[in-house]
Amino acid sequence: MDDEYESVKKKQSVKTISTPDTSPSSISSSSSRKKSVRGKVDIRSPGAAITPSTKQSKFRFDEGTKIPDFITQTDRYGNSLVEDKRDDNSPRSVEDHCDSLLETIRTMCCCMMVESNDKPMIKEEEHCKKLLPKIHAQDVGKKCLVLDLDETLVHSSFRAVPDADFVIPVQIEEVVHFVYVTKRPGVDEFLFEMSKHYEIVVYTASLNKYADPLLDLLDTHQVIRARLFRESCVYHEGNFVKDLSLLDRDLSQTIIVDNSPASYLFQPENAIDCSSFIDDLTDRELDQIHSFLTGIKDINDVRFVCHTWRSWLQDQAR
């Protein structure tokens, strides 16, 4: 099938995680979780034990307000808000961060080689560590659905949002930052319904100290099977790329939903290129993606059809 393919080529009251405790020590530690379909072990990415520090990098959001670099944010068009500013005599902070991430990637995979075009090439070996474990018994026969977090399922802001669904306290260098999170309309139903047909994985380039407590609140039905964070991304030409080939899942049966094209740079044919959710509470795009994913759950190779998701309902009506 691979050879054949190659040839064709979303208003609720504010909820916070501060109910039990928001002391710095509790913020940085993992909260106790409900029993979920993931079982006793809550799958995490197998990279560095502590997410690499990126304190030198800065994001900009809304009128130039500086925000900490523990979230990957994009504008409504999916363009990254990361800004690499330096003078000629200063070291390039993004490169420093890249070095640390590459070390993490090396611990994650047994062998890595870089070709002359700078695209990381993973040498397949019997003992090469993959990002996902053996598929859960309840997911056997299901395709793998990889979901981005920021601007795809939720939007987060560092300004107080009166209608925020969650407020996440995150401690960075002894300073607690409050992140106001708005859910994309329809996200709860989307996650629940998709889990009936797909193995659900959230793959985000944000740091786990922000994304993990957020997912504890977002995953109300406990259907997210695995969580992958920034250390599981490949840093390539200034982008945190989510390399689906590292998941240990059949690429013909794997779909990624992401608002940023740079995130699926290595496997664009596996992508549903959703729009960026910022503040439009009338947004119903997840409903359309829901219909599409339900319709193709039994297709032989998703790479032939992912690009047709926007016109799927119209095509089926004909």
Buried (B, 14 or more C-beta within 10 A) or exposed (E): EEEEBEEEEBEEEBBBBBEEEBEEEBBEEEEEEEEBBBEEEBBBBBBBEEBBBBEBBBBBBEEEEEBBBBBBBBEBEBEBBBEEEEEEEEEEBBEBBBEBBBEBBEBBBBEBEEEEEEEBEBEEEEEBEBBBEEBBEEBEEBBBBBBBBBBBBBBBBBEEBEEBBBBBBBBBEEEEBBBBBBBBBBBBBBBBBBBEBBBBBBBBBBBBBBBBBBBBBBBEBBBBBBBBBBBBBBBBEEBBBBBBBBBBBEBBBBBBBBBBEBBBBBBEBBBBBBBBBBEBEEBEBBBBBBBBBBBBBEBEBBBBBBBEBBEBEEEEEE
